[in-house]
């Protein structure tokens, strides 16, 4: 992950992290490495319109991914981003449910 992050920043690409993802991984105030990683990222907020769009993805999905996965897929589809994830099948299923393709880089 650090290598991908460094390469993106080196190309002038600032990675985007959805706010909900931070909720899932931020377990204490002592997340030094996470804080360091996030300092080079743009945080995508979860507001009412993006939450509704993520909900629509959930409603059209044939599997049962979580709300955070839906918010990740929504943002990536909206921006045309690739996604680095450990939940590749969930994100692909969310995009497939609305007839879209999402570039997913499995971790």
Secondary structure, 3 states (H helix, E strand, C coil): CHHHHHHHHHCCCCCEEEHHHHHHHCCCCCCHHHHHHHCCCEEECCCHHHHHHHHHHHHCCCCCCCHHHHHHHHHHHHHCCCEEECCHHHHHHHHHCCCCCCCEEEC
